[in-house]
């Protein structure tokens, strides 16, 4: 998977926020419900690690840490077999949260 062009500004914003000292970056990878639990965890982790690599490839501040985790799908399970491609795409995502410690 590649980063969609419409998501690139979000990555740039996360990079900007991670440049403040004493920040913690939470990166959560998600997958849709299709496939085994192990496969989905591996895919979600791969997505999250790719985003982490993009964020930490830039010059970032001292004392910035990252926590990467994975979660299962909650967006496309409502009607298994009747989900749209858009619902599946939204389930296959990475969420980045940046917090600054005082």
PyMOL commands that set and color helices and strands:
alter all, ss='L'
color gray80, all
select helices_A, chain A and resi 5-17+37-56+85-91
alter helices_A, ss='H'
color red, helices_A
select strands_A, chain A and resi 23-30+65-71+94-100
alter strands_A, ss='S'
color yellow, strands_A
deselect
rebuild
show_as cartoon
